[in-house]
């Protein structure tokens, strides 16, 4: 499991983020305060407080190794 902080402060960033993570296998979660949602769900992401960094948790190490370099534009 790997955790990084990401910022998704615009609609375009949310769309790009979801398009990047959606095709991948495994569980990927986004958290804000006490709320945790599926990072592949665009509606779920819009239910979070996007004004501050979100905690991205990738539960599979192989997926994390592939995904983290692809998300450099979003990582804080």
MARPABA-452861 format. One record per residue: x, y, z of N, C-alpha, C in turn; residue number from 1. Coordinates in steps of 0.2 Angstrom, whole numbers, plus 5000, padded with zeros to 4 digits. Example, Ala and Ser with C-alpha at 12.3 -4.5 7.8 and 13.67 -1.06 7.14 Angstrom:
MARPABA-452861
+------+------+------+------+------+------+------+------+------+-----+
:  n.u :  n.v :  n.w : ca.u : ca.v : ca.w :  c.u :  c.v :  c.w : num :
+------+------+------+------+------+------+------+------+------+-----+
: 5066 : 4972 : 5039 : 5062 : 4978 : 5039 : 5066 : 4984 : 5039 :   1 :
: 5064 : 4989 : 5035 : 5068 : 4995 : 5036 : 5064 : 5000 : 5039 :   2 :
+------+------+------+------+------+------+------+------+------+-----+
//
This chain:
MARPABA-452861
+------+------+------+------+------+------+------+------+------+-----+
:  n.u :  n.v :  n.w : ca.u : ca.v : ca.w :  c.u :  c.v :  c.w : num :
+------+------+------+------+------+------+------+------+------+-----+
: 5004 : 4994 : 5000 : 5000 : 5000 : 5000 : 5004 : 5006 : 5000 :   1 :
: 5003 : 5011 : 4996 : 5006 : 5017 : 4996 : 5001 : 5023 : 4996 :   2 :
: 5003 : 5028 : 5000 : 4999 : 5034 : 5001 : 5003 : 5040 : 4999 :   3 :
: 5000 : 5045 : 4995 : 5002 : 5051 : 4993 : 4997 : 5056 : 4993 :   4 :
: 4999 : 5063 : 4994 : 4994 : 5068 : 4994 : 4993 : 5071 : 4987 :   5 :
: 4987 : 5072 : 4985 : 4986 : 5075 : 4978 : 4981 : 5081 : 4979 :   6 :
: 4982 : 5086 : 4974 : 4978 : 5092 : 4974 : 4974 : 5091 : 4967 :   7 :
: 4967 : 5092 : 4968 : 4963 : 5092 : 4962 : 4958 : 5098 : 4962 :   8 :
: 4961 : 5104 : 4961 : 4957 : 5110 : 4962 : 4954 : 5113 : 4956 :   9 :
: 4954 : 5109 : 4950 : 4950 : 5111 : 4945 : 4946 : 5106 : 4942 :  10 :
: 4941 : 5107 : 4938 : 4937 : 5102 : 4934 : 4942 : 5098 : 4930 :  11 :
: 4946 : 5101 : 4926 : 4951 : 5098 : 4921 : 4955 : 5093 : 4925 :  12 :
: 4958 : 5095 : 4931 : 4962 : 5091 : 4935 : 4958 : 5084 : 4937 :  13 :
: 4952 : 5085 : 4939 : 4948 : 5080 : 4941 : 4947 : 5075 : 4935 :  14 :
: 4945 : 5078 : 4929 : 4944 : 5073 : 4923 : 4950 : 5070 : 4921 :  15 :
: 4956 : 5073 : 4921 : 4962 : 5070 : 4920 : 4964 : 5065 : 4924 :  16 :
: 4963 : 5066 : 4931 : 4965 : 5061 : 4936 : 4961 : 5055 : 4935 :  17 :
: 4954 : 5056 : 4934 : 4950 : 5050 : 4934 : 4951 : 5046 : 4927 :  18 :
: 4953 : 5049 : 4922 : 4955 : 5046 : 4916 : 4961 : 5042 : 4917 :  19 :
: 4966 : 5044 : 4921 : 4972 : 5041 : 4922 : 4971 : 5035 : 4927 :  20 :
: 4967 : 5035 : 4932 : 4966 : 5030 : 4937 : 4961 : 5025 : 4935 :  21 :
: 4956 : 5026 : 4931 : 4950 : 5022 : 4930 : 4952 : 5016 : 4926 :  22 :
: 4957 : 5016 : 4921 : 4958 : 5009 : 4918 : 4962 : 5004 : 4922 :  23 :
: 4965 : 5006 : 4928 : 4969 : 5002 : 4931 : 4966 : 4997 : 4936 :  24 :
: 4969 : 4991 : 4937 : 4966 : 4986 : 4941 : 4967 : 4988 : 4949 :  25 :
: 4964 : 4986 : 4953 : 4965 : 4986 : 4960 : 4961 : 4992 : 4963 :  26 :
: 4961 : 4992 : 4970 : 4958 : 4997 : 4974 : 4962 : 5003 : 4975 :  27 :
: 4959 : 5009 : 4973 : 4962 : 5016 : 4974 : 4957 : 5020 : 4977 :  28 :
: 4959 : 5023 : 4983 : 4955 : 5027 : 4987 : 4957 : 5034 : 4987 :  29 :
: 4952 : 5039 : 4988 : 4954 : 5046 : 4989 : 4951 : 5048 : 4996 :  30 :
: 4954 : 5051 : 5000 : 4951 : 5053 : 5007 : 4952 : 5060 : 5008 :  31 :
: 4947 : 5063 : 5011 : 4947 : 5070 : 5014 : 4944 : 5070 : 5021 :  32 :
: 4947 : 5072 : 5026 : 4945 : 5071 : 5033 : 4943 : 5064 : 5034 :  33 :
: 4937 : 5063 : 5036 : 4934 : 5056 : 5038 : 4931 : 5053 : 5032 :  34 :
: 4931 : 5056 : 5026 : 4927 : 5053 : 5020 : 4932 : 5049 : 5016 :  35 :
: 4931 : 5043 : 5014 : 4935 : 5040 : 5009 : 4930 : 5037 : 5003 :  36 :
: 4933 : 5039 : 4997 : 4929 : 5037 : 4991 : 4933 : 5033 : 4986 :  37 :
: 4930 : 5030 : 4981 : 4934 : 5026 : 4976 : 4937 : 5032 : 4971 :  38 :
: 4943 : 5032 : 4970 : 4946 : 5037 : 4966 : 4944 : 5036 : 4959 :  39 :
: 4941 : 5031 : 4957 : 4939 : 5030 : 4950 : 4932 : 5033 : 4949 :  40 :
: 4929 : 5036 : 4954 : 4922 : 5039 : 4953 : 4923 : 5046 : 4953 :  41 :
: 4921 : 5049 : 4947 : 4921 : 5056 : 4946 : 4916 : 5060 : 4951 :  42 :
: 4910 : 5056 : 4952 : 4905 : 5059 : 4956 : 4907 : 5059 : 4963 :  43 :
: 4911 : 5054 : 4965 : 4913 : 5053 : 4972 : 4918 : 5059 : 4973 :  44 :
: 4923 : 5060 : 4969 : 4928 : 5065 : 4970 : 4925 : 5072 : 4970 :  45 :
: 4919 : 5073 : 4967 : 4916 : 5080 : 4967 : 4912 : 5081 : 4974 :  46 :
: 4911 : 5075 : 4978 : 4908 : 5076 : 4984 : 4913 : 5077 : 4990 :  47 :
: 4920 : 5077 : 4988 : 4925 : 5079 : 4993 : 4926 : 5087 : 4993 :  48 :
: 4930 : 5089 : 4998 : 4932 : 5096 : 4999 : 4938 : 5096 : 4994 :  49 :
: 4938 : 5099 : 4988 : 4943 : 5100 : 4984 : 4948 : 5106 : 4985 :  50 :
: 4946 : 5110 : 4990 : 4950 : 5116 : 4991 : 4957 : 5114 : 4995 :  51 :
: 4958 : 5108 : 4997 : 4964 : 5106 : 5001 : 4966 : 5099 : 4998 :  52 :
: 4972 : 5097 : 4999 : 4975 : 5091 : 4997 : 4971 : 5085 : 4999 :  53 :
: 4971 : 5080 : 4995 : 4967 : 5074 : 4996 : 4972 : 5068 : 4997 :  54 :
: 4971 : 5063 : 5001 : 4975 : 5058 : 5003 : 4973 : 5052 : 4998 :  55 :
: 4978 : 5050 : 4993 : 4977 : 5045 : 4988 : 4980 : 5039 : 4991 :  56 :
: 4976 : 5033 : 4992 : 4979 : 5027 : 4994 : 4978 : 5022 : 4989 :  57 :
: 4984 : 5019 : 4987 : 4984 : 5014 : 4982 : 4986 : 5007 : 4985 :  58 :
: 4981 : 5003 : 4985 : 4982 : 4997 : 4989 : 4986 : 4991 : 4986 :  59 :
: 4988 : 4991 : 4980 : 4992 : 4986 : 4977 : 4999 : 4989 : 4975 :  60 :
: 5004 : 4986 : 4977 : 5011 : 4989 : 4976 : 5012 : 4989 : 4968 :  61 :
: 5010 : 4984 : 4964 : 5012 : 4984 : 4957 : 5008 : 4990 : 4954 :  62 :
: 5002 : 4991 : 4956 : 4998 : 4997 : 4953 : 5001 : 5003 : 4955 :  63 :
: 5004 : 5004 : 4961 : 5007 : 5010 : 4964 : 5013 : 5012 : 4960 :  64 :
: 5017 : 5006 : 4959 : 5023 : 5008 : 4955 : 5022 : 5010 : 4948 :  65 :
: 5016 : 5008 : 4945 : 5015 : 5011 : 4938 : 5011 : 5018 : 4939 :  66 :
: 5007 : 5019 : 4944 : 5003 : 5025 : 4944 : 5006 : 5031 : 4947 :  67 :
: 5010 : 5030 : 4952 : 5013 : 5036 : 4955 : 5017 : 5041 : 4950 :  68 :
: 5021 : 5038 : 4945 : 5024 : 5042 : 4940 : 5019 : 5045 : 4935 :  69 :
: 5014 : 5042 : 4934 : 5009 : 5045 : 4930 : 5005 : 5051 : 4933 :  70 :
: 5005 : 5051 : 4939 : 5001 : 5056 : 4943 : 5006 : 5062 : 4946 :  71 :
: 5012 : 5063 : 4943 : 5016 : 5068 : 4946 : 5013 : 5075 : 4945 :  72 :
: 5009 : 5076 : 4940 : 5006 : 5083 : 4940 : 5001 : 5085 : 4945 :  73 :
: 4999 : 5079 : 4949 : 4993 : 5080 : 4954 : 4996 : 5080 : 4961 :  74 :
: 5002 : 5077 : 4962 : 5005 : 5075 : 4968 : 5008 : 5082 : 4971 :  75 :
: 5006 : 5083 : 4978 : 5009 : 5089 : 4981 : 5015 : 5087 : 4985 :  76 :
+------+------+------+------+------+------+------+------+------+-----+
//
